[in-house]
Amino acid sequence: MFGRTFSEGGSVQNEKGYYAGIESTAFRSLKLSLYGDIFSFPWLKYGVDAPSSGFDGMIKADYLPAKDINLNFSYRYREKEKNFGNEETHKKEVLFYRQHKWKSEIKYNGIKSMDFRTTFHWNRVAFPDRVIENGYSITQQIDYKPKESPFTFHIQGSWFYVPEYTNRISVYERGVLYGSSFSSLYGKGVKFHLYACYRIIRFMVLESTYSYFRYSDRDQTGTGLETIYGPVKKDIRLQCRIKF
């Protein structure tokens, strides 16, 4: 027998918990959502050398001031236990760490065949021995999807200030088939992403992406064979799909 349910871990095992959520649409232009998840792991797991527990909660608001404008706000709080090294005893201790995330988003589709989206991220991580600096990012997206044209364009630009890898920010990027992903913004800099799609004929589609990273806090990116000397990182992908 196979169990299929959502979980905090990667599979339905070594976990107990309670989940509750509520959604309100009392106002026509406003929707409020709230959920809380209390979970525990009765046995050891990766990175935690003892039974552990945690909490995950989020509140979200969707507001429609006009038919072509959508405002979205969400706050998420998480606390979990993991191993931490004790400098005095030189032993590992299982302690809580806490994470705060805030997201604001504005969507506008008042122009024919075009969609605009502006997103602001903020997060903060607190460990028992220190508090990680705040992380910020601002992302602007523009989609161009004409109904009677074979072309589709997606342009995206991000500015980010994330001093620590622990509180990195994930931003979704549209890509070629099976190539879309969430890009992790870490450090200080900017990133631009361009996606283009052209339907050559009914059963043939040409897709391409171009990504450009420029860091202002380092002169080298990547490790090993993927090391790039310099603050700039570029990525180009091209895919041709034929449907039979």
Backbone as CSV, one residue per row, in Angstrom:
resi,resn,N_x,N_y,N_z,CA_x,CA_y,CA_z,C_x,C_y,C_z
1,MET,0.858,-1.186,0.000,0.000,0.000,0.000,0.895,1.237,0.000
2,PHE,0.562,2.203,-0.830,1.360,3.413,-0.962,0.564,4.608,-0.420
3,GLY,1.221,5.388,0.442,0.588,6.584,0.968,0.905,7.793,0.106
4,ARG,-0.075,8.601,-0.199,0.114,9.796,-1.015,-0.489,10.984,-0.269
5,THR,0.349,11.848,0.239,-0.096,13.049,0.943,1.039,14.052,0.960
6,PHE,0.755,15.296,1.276,1.827,16.288,1.377,2.535,16.102,2.716
7,SER,3.782,16.504,2.765,4.567,16.336,3.978,5.671,17.379,4.017
8,GLU,6.239,17.587,5.190,7.353,18.508,5.344,8.622,17.900,4.773
9,GLY,8.768,16.599,4.937,9.920,15.901,4.392,9.690,15.500,2.949
10,GLY,10.618,14.697,2.425,10.521,14.319,1.033,9.603,13.137,0.769
11,SER,9.228,12.387,1.796,8.368,11.220,1.603,7.477,11.047,2.823
12,VAL,6.466,10.198,2.674,5.504,9.982,3.755,6.063,8.920,4.707
13,GLN,6.996,9.332,5.545,7.564,8.427,6.535,8.242,9.243,7.626
14,ASN,8.304,8.674,8.813,8.951,9.338,9.946,8.402,10.746,10.157
15,GLU,7.092,10.899,10.083,6.523,12.231,10.282,5.096,12.143,10.802
16,LYS,4.802,13.010,11.753,3.451,13.184,12.275,3.128,14.673,12.240
17,GLY,1.846,14.991,12.139,1.533,16.404,12.116,0.057,16.707,11.997
18,TYR,-0.253,17.994,12.132,-1.612,18.498,12.020,-1.584,19.728,11.114
19,TYR,-2.546,19.789,10.219,-2.629,20.898,9.276,-4.046,21.455,9.287
20,ALA,-4.147,22.768,9.273,-5.460,23.420,9.217,-5.339,24.688,8.377
21,GLY,-6.361,24.949,7.585,-6.367,26.144,6.752,-7.759,26.708,6.613
22,ILE,-7.835,27.995,6.333,-9.120,28.657,6.176,-8.991,29.708,5.081
23,GLU,-10.075,29.894,4.340,-10.100,30.881,3.264,-11.393,31.666,3.338
24,SER,-11.286,32.974,3.229,-12.457,33.840,3.349,-12.607,34.705,2.110
25,THR,-13.837,34.743,1.586,-14.174,35.618,0.457,-15.390,36.465,0.821
26,ALA,-15.380,36.968,2.059,-16.504,37.771,2.543,-16.665,39.054,1.731
27,PHE,-15.559,39.583,1.205,-15.614,40.777,0.375,-15.341,40.379,-1.071
28,ARG,-16.044,40.953,-2.001,-15.961,40.546,-3.399,-14.564,40.738,-3.972
29,SER,-13.887,41.798,-3.588,-12.583,42.108,-4.161,-11.418,41.700,-3.264
30,LEU,-11.699,41.010,-2.175,-10.634,40.630,-1.239,-10.788,39.174,-0.817
31,LYS,-9.708,38.428,-0.924,-9.682,37.041,-0.477,-8.555,36.859,0.532
32,LEU,-8.867,36.308,1.690,-7.887,36.071,2.741,-7.700,34.572,2.938
33,SER,-6.451,34.150,3.076,-6.132,32.740,3.294,-5.174,32.625,4.470
34,LEU,-5.374,31.585,5.241,-4.535,31.361,6.419,-4.374,29.865,6.626
35,TYR,-3.151,29.436,6.897,-2.945,28.021,7.195,-1.846,27.859,8.230
36,GLY,-1.881,26.736,8.939,-0.863,26.406,9.922,-0.570,24.915,9.870
37,ASP,0.684,24.552,10.004,1.112,23.155,9.930,2.065,22.876,11.094
38,ILE,1.666,21.996,11.983,2.513,21.571,13.100,2.972,20.148,12.805
39,PHE,4.273,19.921,12.800,4.798,18.615,12.422,5.909,18.184,13.377
40,SER,6.157,16.893,13.392,7.222,16.329,14.221,7.796,15.102,13.537
41,PHE,9.057,14.815,13.836,9.752,13.661,13.294,10.183,12.778,14.468
42,PRO,9.514,11.654,14.693,9.805,10.818,15.857,11.203,10.206,15.852
43,TRP,11.821,10.120,14.684,13.134,9.497,14.611,14.126,10.455,13.958
44,LEU,15.400,10.039,13.892,16.436,10.894,13.324,16.189,11.105,11.828
45,LYS,16.717,12.216,11.296,16.641,12.489,9.869,17.903,13.218,9.455
46,TYR,18.048,13.427,8.169,19.263,14.057,7.663,19.447,15.453,8.269
47,GLY,20.611,15.684,8.871,20.928,16.975,9.463,20.358,17.187,10.846
48,VAL,19.663,16.183,11.394,19.072,16.297,12.731,19.318,14.979,13.469
49,ASP,20.160,15.016,14.490,20.562,13.791,15.191,19.699,13.505,16.411
50,ALA,18.428,13.836,16.349,17.504,13.565,17.455,16.081,13.764,16.942
51,PRO,15.072,13.250,17.633,13.686,13.572,17.265,13.475,15.080,17.263
52,SER,12.713,15.580,16.316,12.573,17.023,16.159,11.145,17.391,15.809
53,SER,10.884,18.689,15.781,9.536,19.190,15.478,9.654,20.559,14.831
54,GLY,8.510,21.120,14.445,8.527,22.432,13.827,7.135,22.954,13.534
55,PHE,7.098,24.157,12.965,5.829,24.823,12.633,6.015,25.613,11.355
56,ASP,4.968,25.621,10.531,4.973,26.367,9.276,3.606,27.034,9.135
57,GLY,3.585,28.351,9.019,2.325,29.066,8.893,2.426,30.208,7.902
58,MET,1.301,30.526,7.265,1.291,31.614,6.296,-0.064,32.298,6.276
59,ILE,-0.035,33.603,6.044,-1.248,34.384,5.829,-1.082,35.112,4.499
60,LYS,-2.154,35.106,3.713,-2.084,35.649,2.363,-3.336,36.446,2.057
61,ALA,-3.162,37.555,1.342,-4.285,38.405,0.958,-4.194,38.717,-0.532
62,ASP,-5.323,38.533,-1.238,-5.436,38.883,-2.650,-6.485,39.974,-2.789
63,TYR,-6.093,41.102,-3.391,-7.000,42.249,-3.505,-7.105,42.668,-4.959
64,LEU,-8.347,42.860,-5.436,-8.613,43.255,-6.812,-9.262,44.634,-6.831
65,PRO,-8.465,45.711,-6.837,-9.052,47.052,-6.861,-9.706,47.390,-8.197
66,ALA,-9.294,46.704,-9.280,-9.877,46.893,-10.610,-9.744,45.593,-11.376
67,LYS,-10.479,45.472,-12.469,-10.494,44.201,-13.199,-9.148,43.869,-13.820
68,ASP,-8.287,44.871,-14.037,-6.995,44.602,-14.652,-5.824,44.794,-13.684
69,ILE,-6.099,44.895,-12.392,-5.049,45.063,-11.386,-5.271,44.055,-10.267
70,ASN,-4.209,43.374,-9.873,-4.265,42.402,-8.783,-3.113,42.651,-7.828
71,LEU,-3.427,42.777,-6.548,-2.415,42.962,-5.509,-2.380,41.718,-4.642
72,ASN,-1.180,41.257,-4.350,-0.998,40.035,-3.580,0.026,40.267,-2.483
73,PHE,-0.330,39.895,-1.244,0.579,40.042,-0.109,0.578,38.732,0.679
74,SER,1.746,38.314,1.124,1.821,37.093,1.922,2.970,37.184,2.921
75,TYR,2.754,36.583,4.080,3.791,36.488,5.118,3.847,35.037,5.573
76,ARG,5.052,34.494,5.650,5.241,33.094,6.044,6.265,33.000,7.167
77,TYR,5.938,32.200,8.160,6.837,31.988,9.298,7.090,30.494,9.463
78,ARG,8.359,30.136,9.599,8.726,28.735,9.783,9.739,28.618,10.908
79,GLU,9.611,27.553,11.677,10.634,27.227,12.662,10.837,25.708,12.666
80,LYS,12.096,25.316,12.622,12.452,23.907,12.593,13.704,23.701,13.433
81,GLU,13.975,22.439,13.712,15.171,22.090,14.457,16.206,21.459,13.515
82,LYS,17.468,21.728,13.804,18.559,21.139,13.042,19.816,21.100,13.910
83,ASN,20.853,20.448,13.414,22.103,20.347,14.175,22.866,21.659,14.170
84,PHE,23.385,22.024,15.325,24.280,23.170,15.456,25.478,22.752,16.288
85,GLY,26.654,23.220,15.899,27.852,22.890,16.650,28.050,23.814,17.835
86,ASN,28.408,23.254,18.978,28.701,24.020,20.186,30.209,24.230,20.272
87,GLU,30.651,25.490,20.216,32.077,25.784,20.211,32.755,25.437,21.532
88,GLU,32.003,25.445,22.629,32.605,25.161,23.929,32.759,23.658,24.163
89,THR,31.727,22.890,23.859,31.773,21.448,24.097,32.208,20.670,22.861
90,HIS,32.245,21.350,21.697,32.602,20.721,20.421,31.674,19.550,20.099
91,LYS,30.421,19.669,20.505,29.421,18.655,20.234,28.250,19.286,19.477
92,LYS,27.497,18.454,18.786,26.331,18.925,18.065,25.123,19.005,18.984
93,GLU,24.346,20.082,18.802,23.102,20.247,19.545,21.967,20.457,18.556
94,VAL,20.799,19.932,18.879,19.617,20.121,18.039,18.834,21.308,18.579
95,LEU,18.815,22.402,17.811,18.184,23.640,18.255,17.280,24.188,17.157
96,PHE,16.382,25.099,17.552,15.457,25.713,16.599,16.140,26.841,15.824
97,TYR,15.757,26.991,14.570,16.065,28.202,13.814,14.754,28.698,13.212
98,ARG,14.646,30.005,13.003,13.392,30.634,12.586,13.575,31.440,11.313
99,GLN,12.572,31.374,10.459,12.651,32.051,9.168,11.381,32.869,8.923
100,HIS,11.562,34.100,8.465,10.456,34.999,8.128,10.549,35.344,6.640
101,LYS,9.410,35.299,5.951,9.373,35.649,4.534,8.171,36.552,4.252
102,TRP,8.419,37.602,3.489,7.363,38.517,3.064,7.438,38.669,1.553
103,LYS,6.265,38.653,0.919,6.197,38.805,-0.530,5.055,39.732,-0.899
104,SER,5.354,40.713,-1.734,4.338,41.629,-2.265,4.403,41.586,-3.782
105,GLU,3.239,41.561,-4.413,3.212,41.439,-5.864,2.080,42.267,-6.447
106,ILE,2.382,42.943,-7.535,1.395,43.740,-8.261,1.343,43.234,-9.702
107,LYS,0.138,42.898,-10.166,-0.051,42.433,-11.535,-0.958,43.414,-12.277
108,TYR,-0.580,43.715,-13.514,-1.375,44.631,-14.331,-1.465,44.083,-15.746
109,ASN,-2.682,43.949,-16.265,-2.888,43.455,-17.633,-3.858,44.346,-18.403
110,GLY,-3.709,45.648,-18.188,-4.601,46.597,-18.846,-4.225,46.914,-20.271
111,ILE,-3.051,46.447,-20.729,-2.624,46.682,-22.109,-2.804,45.393,-22.903
112,LYS,-3.387,45.495,-24.062,-3.689,44.318,-24.876,-2.435,43.506,-25.158
113,SER,-2.520,42.222,-24.948,-1.462,41.235,-25.239,-0.253,41.360,-24.321
114,MET,-0.331,42.198,-23.283,0.817,42.383,-22.400,0.411,42.229,-20.933
115,ASP,1.284,41.630,-20.155,1.092,41.487,-18.717,2.326,42.018,-18.006
116,PHE,2.097,42.765,-16.921,3.190,43.319,-16.130,3.076,42.780,-14.699
117,ARG,4.222,42.452,-14.122,4.229,41.932,-12.758,5.465,42.448,-12.028
118,THR,5.236,43.076,-10.876,6.328,43.574,-10.031,6.268,42.846,-8.693
119,THR,7.387,42.252,-8.280,7.424,41.430,-7.073,8.540,41.898,-6.147
120,PHE,8.205,42.003,-4.874,9.196,42.355,-3.852,9.285,41.223,-2.841
121,HIS,10.508,40.751,-2.566,10.750,39.703,-1.584,11.595,40.252,-0.428
122,TRP,11.273,39.798,0.761,12.103,40.063,1.938,12.118,38.804,2.794
123,ASN,13.282,38.467,3.320,13.337,37.356,4.255,14.423,37.571,5.301
124,ARG,14.320,36.784,6.369,15.237,36.912,7.494,15.298,35.564,8.206
125,VAL,16.493,35.128,8.551,16.697,33.861,9.237,17.419,34.125,10.551
126,ALA,16.910,33.524,11.635,17.518,33.688,12.959,17.965,32.330,13.478
127,PHE,19.252,32.204,13.770,19.813,31.001,14.371,20.039,31.233,15.860
128,PRO,20.247,30.168,16.644,20.439,30.350,18.090,21.617,31.252,18.450
129,ASP,22.674,31.242,17.636,23.871,32.009,17.962,24.022,33.298,17.167
130,ARG,23.148,33.532,16.193,23.287,34.738,15.389,22.019,34.962,14.559
131,VAL,21.891,36.176,14.064,20.776,36.536,13.185,21.348,36.909,11.827
132,ILE,20.888,36.217,10.802,21.335,36.509,9.452,20.765,37.855,9.000
133,GLU,21.534,38.564,8.190,21.058,39.840,7.683,19.804,39.660,6.831
134,ASN,19.071,40.741,6.684,17.879,40.727,5.843,18.264,40.527,4.378
135,GLY,17.407,39.844,3.651,17.595,39.684,2.218,16.464,40.359,1.460
136,TYR,16.793,41.048,0.355,15.794,41.769,-0.423,15.962,41.451,-1.902
137,SER,14.864,41.546,-2.626,14.932,41.473,-4.091,13.701,42.144,-4.682
138,ILE,13.888,42.758,-5.832,12.795,43.364,-6.598,12.874,42.822,-8.014
139,THR,11.766,42.281,-8.504,11.735,41.658,-9.828,10.616,42.265,-10.662
140,GLN,10.952,42.612,-11.890,9.967,43.135,-12.839,9.845,42.167,-14.016
141,GLN,8.607,41.775,-14.344,8.368,40.855,-15.450,7.412,41.491,-16.454
142,ILE,7.677,41.237,-17.715,6.807,41.707,-18.790,6.576,40.548,-19.750
143,ASP,5.318,40.212,-19.993,4.953,39.152,-20.927,4.230,39.757,-22.125
144,TYR,4.624,39.322,-23.310,3.984,39.776,-24.542,3.457,38.551,-25.281
145,LYS,2.108,38.436,-25.369,1.477,37.258,-25.961,0.385,37.687,-26.941
146,PRO,0.740,38.132,-28.126,-0.279,38.498,-29.105,-1.032,37.272,-29.588
147,LYS,-2.345,37.372,-29.721,-3.170,36.212,-30.061,-2.911,35.694,-31.466
148,GLU,-2.732,36.578,-32.422,-2.611,36.159,-33.820,-1.172,36.192,-34.312
149,SER,-0.213,36.250,-33.407,1.192,36.292,-33.806,1.903,35.011,-33.369
150,PRO,2.865,34.524,-34.133,3.602,33.321,-33.736,4.656,33.596,-32.669
151,PHE,4.847,34.861,-32.296,5.877,35.231,-31.327,5.307,35.329,-29.916
152,THR,6.133,34.949,-28.938,5.843,35.136,-27.515,7.144,35.556,-26.828
153,PHE,7.053,36.613,-26.008,8.253,37.107,-25.333,8.003,37.208,-23.824
154,HIS,9.047,36.970,-23.074,9.021,37.132,-21.616,10.339,37.786,-21.208
155,ILE,10.239,38.959,-20.593,11.419,39.695,-20.140,11.343,39.849,-18.633
156,GLN,12.445,39.605,-17.962,12.464,39.651,-16.504,13.788,40.235,-16.012
157,GLY,13.705,41.132,-15.048,14.899,41.722,-14.451,14.781,41.751,-12.945
158,SER,15.872,41.433,-12.245,15.872,41.381,-10.780,17.072,42.123,-10.217
159,TRP,16.845,42.868,-9.168,17.914,43.432,-8.340,17.826,42.746,-6.990
160,PHE,18.950,42.297,-6.454,18.912,41.552,-5.196,20.076,41.925,-4.284
161,TYR,19.785,41.866,-3.003,20.777,42.070,-1.946,20.524,40.986,-0.898
162,VAL,21.271,39.908,-0.993,21.104,38.754,-0.104,22.491,38.367,0.400
163,PRO,22.937,38.923,1.531,24.315,38.711,1.992,24.669,37.271,2.322
164,GLU,23.691,36.479,2.758,23.974,35.114,3.197,23.243,34.096,2.318
165,TYR,23.919,32.969,2.027,23.301,31.916,1.226,22.103,31.305,1.943
166,THR,22.114,31.337,3.280,21.045,30.722,4.063,19.693,31.356,3.770
167,ASN,19.652,32.663,3.526,18.370,33.307,3.249,18.249,33.725,1.777
168,ARG,18.744,32.854,0.903,18.645,33.095,-0.535,17.168,33.185,-0.960
169,ILE,16.920,33.865,-2.050,15.561,34.102,-2.545,15.385,33.374,-3.869
170,SER,14.297,32.648,-4.001,14.007,31.893,-5.222,13.014,32.661,-6.093
171,VAL,13.352,32.791,-7.363,12.509,33.504,-8.326,12.277,32.603,-9.526
172,TYR,11.015,32.455,-9.915,10.681,31.584,-11.044,11.071,32.245,-12.361
173,GLU,11.651,31.425,-13.259,12.041,31.901,-14.582,11.458,30.979,-15.648
174,ARG,10.807,31.569,-16.589,10.234,30.783,-17.683,11.345,30.338,-18.624
175,GLY,11.272,29.081,-19.071,12.323,28.565,-19.929,11.786,27.660,-21.016
176,VAL,12.699,26.985,-21.708,12.322,26.047,-22.758,11.648,24.841,-22.107
177,LEU,11.067,23.965,-22.921,10.367,22.801,-22.402,11.278,22.002,-21.478
178,TYR,10.781,21.718,-20.272,11.509,21.020,-19.215,12.724,21.813,-18.721
179,GLY,12.791,23.091,-19.082,13.933,23.902,-18.664,13.564,25.055,-17.753
180,SER,12.273,25.227,-17.444,11.871,26.272,-16.507,12.341,25.892,-15.108
181,SER,12.690,26.896,-14.328,13.237,26.589,-13.003,13.110,27.799,-12.094
182,PHE,13.461,27.576,-10.824,13.545,28.659,-9.851,15.010,29.030,-9.689
183,SER,15.321,30.281,-9.952,16.690,30.762,-9.818,16.921,31.262,-8.394
184,SER,18.031,30.857,-7.778,18.362,31.282,-6.413,19.193,32.555,-6.477
185,LEU,18.671,33.625,-5.895,19.378,34.902,-5.849,20.153,34.983,-4.538
186,TYR,21.455,35.092,-4.644,22.320,35.127,-3.470,23.493,36.058,-3.753
187,GLY,23.785,36.936,-2.810,24.848,37.913,-2.988,24.268,39.289,-3.280
188,LYS,24.998,40.077,-4.068,24.547,41.411,-4.440,24.733,41.568,-5.942
189,GLY,23.688,42.025,-6.600,23.825,42.211,-8.031,22.500,42.320,-8.747
190,VAL,22.536,42.066,-10.047,21.340,42.123,-10.883,21.320,40.895,-11.789
191,LYS,20.126,40.545,-12.241,19.971,39.456,-13.195,18.884,39.796,-14.199
192,PHE,19.165,39.501,-15.472,18.196,39.699,-16.541,17.942,38.352,-17.217
193,HIS,16.692,38.144,-17.580,16.311,36.869,-18.200,15.349,37.163,-19.342
194,LEU,15.628,36.567,-20.498,14.799,36.763,-21.688,14.383,35.398,-22.241
195,TYR,13.094,35.251,-22.494,12.559,34.039,-23.119,11.822,34.440,-24.391
196,ALA,12.081,33.721,-25.464,11.411,33.990,-26.734,10.945,32.685,-27.346
197,CYS,9.759,32.716,-27.938,9.186,31.525,-28.562,8.610,31.922,-29.931
198,TYR,8.911,31.106,-30.930,8.413,31.373,-32.279,7.861,30.078,-32.867
199,ARG,6.584,30.098,-33.230,5.952,28.939,-33.847,6.172,29.032,-35.360
200,ILE,7.131,28.232,-35.839,7.513,28.296,-37.248,6.366,27.823,-38.131
201,ILE,5.872,26.639,-37.853,4.689,26.099,-38.497,3.854,25.429,-37.419
202,ARG,2.747,24.847,-37.799,1.796,24.322,-36.811,2.430,23.310,-35.853
203,PHE,3.351,22.479,-36.358,3.904,21.416,-35.519,5.379,21.634,-35.155
204,MET,5.891,22.825,-35.390,7.295,23.099,-35.076,7.411,24.410,-34.297
205,VAL,8.087,24.340,-33.132,8.247,25.500,-32.254,9.720,25.682,-31.920
206,LEU,10.174,26.922,-32.007,11.550,27.257,-31.660,11.540,28.118,-30.398
207,GLU,12.273,27.688,-29.347,12.328,28.407,-28.084,13.782,28.713,-27.723
208,SER,13.985,29.834,-27.043,15.333,30.193,-26.602,15.263,31.048,-25.345
209,THR,16.315,30.968,-24.523,16.432,31.798,-23.325,17.838,32.367,-23.247
210,TYR,17.921,33.537,-22.650,19.217,34.179,-22.407,19.185,34.759,-20.996
211,SER,20.131,34.351,-20.164,20.207,34.831,-18.782,21.534,35.542,-18.560
212,TYR,21.484,36.614,-17.795,22.678,37.429,-17.547,22.725,37.784,-16.064
213,PHE,23.760,37.309,-15.376,24.028,37.631,-13.980,25.189,38.618,-13.928
214,ARG,25.068,39.626,-13.072,26.216,40.492,-12.796,26.260,40.757,-11.299
215,TYR,27.326,40.262,-10.650,27.493,40.421,-9.211,28.363,41.638,-8.908
216,SER,28.070,42.271,-7.796,28.864,43.422,-7.361,29.644,43.127,-6.087
217,ASP,29.606,41.863,-5.622,30.304,41.516,-4.378,31.313,40.387,-4.560
218,ARG,31.642,40.017,-5.803,32.596,38.929,-6.020,33.225,39.049,-7.404
219,ASP,34.382,38.434,-7.563,35.093,38.412,-8.826,35.176,37.005,-9.409
220,GLN,34.449,36.062,-8.799,34.466,34.686,-9.267,33.171,34.008,-8.883
221,THR,32.610,33.212,-9.777,31.377,32.481,-9.505,31.584,31.009,-9.829
222,GLY,30.811,30.146,-9.170,30.902,28.721,-9.426,32.108,28.087,-8.768
223,THR,32.160,26.762,-8.834,33.279,25.998,-8.277,33.665,24.889,-9.244
224,GLY,34.878,24.384,-9.073,35.342,23.277,-9.893,35.359,23.610,-11.369
225,LEU,34.807,22.688,-12.177,34.795,22.886,-13.628,33.829,23.979,-14.053
226,GLU,32.956,24.423,-13.146,31.991,25.475,-13.478,32.455,26.854,-13.002
227,THR,33.730,26.966,-12.628,34.261,28.244,-12.161,34.313,29.254,-13.299
228,ILE,33.829,30.452,-13.018,33.884,31.565,-13.973,34.639,32.701,-13.298
229,TYR,35.734,33.146,-13.910,36.528,34.222,-13.347,35.978,35.554,-13.846
230,GLY,35.431,36.308,-12.925,34.802,37.563,-13.276,33.431,37.670,-12.643
231,PRO,32.857,38.859,-12.578,31.558,39.058,-11.918,30.353,38.774,-12.798
232,VAL,30.567,38.351,-14.041,29.463,38.172,-14.992,29.290,36.687,-15.320
233,LYS,28.029,36.257,-15.355,27.699,34.885,-15.719,26.570,34.932,-16.740
234,LYS,26.729,34.188,-17.847,25.731,34.180,-18.903,25.318,32.739,-19.225
235,ASP,24.086,32.595,-19.683,23.567,31.276,-20.034,22.627,31.412,-21.232
236,ILE,22.841,30.590,-22.243,22.022,30.616,-23.451,21.498,29.205,-23.722
237,ARG,20.202,29.099,-24.013,19.601,27.810,-24.338,18.731,27.963,-25.583
238,LEU,18.791,26.947,-26.433,18.017,26.946,-27.667,17.415,25.561,-27.847
239,GLN,16.125,25.517,-28.179,15.431,24.238,-28.314,14.432,24.326,-29.477
240,CYS,14.418,23.285,-30.287,13.450,23.175,-31.375,12.594,21.951,-31.109
241,ARG,11.274,22.136,-31.067,10.354,21.030,-30.780,9.510,20.742,-32.024
242,ILE,9.407,19.458,-32.326,8.583,19.018,-33.444,7.553,18.034,-32.920
243,LYS,6.292,18.327,-33.164,5.206,17.464,-32.713,4.658,16.655,-33.867
244,PHE,4.496,15.357,-33.649,3.951,14.468,-34.674,2.517,14.100,-34.339
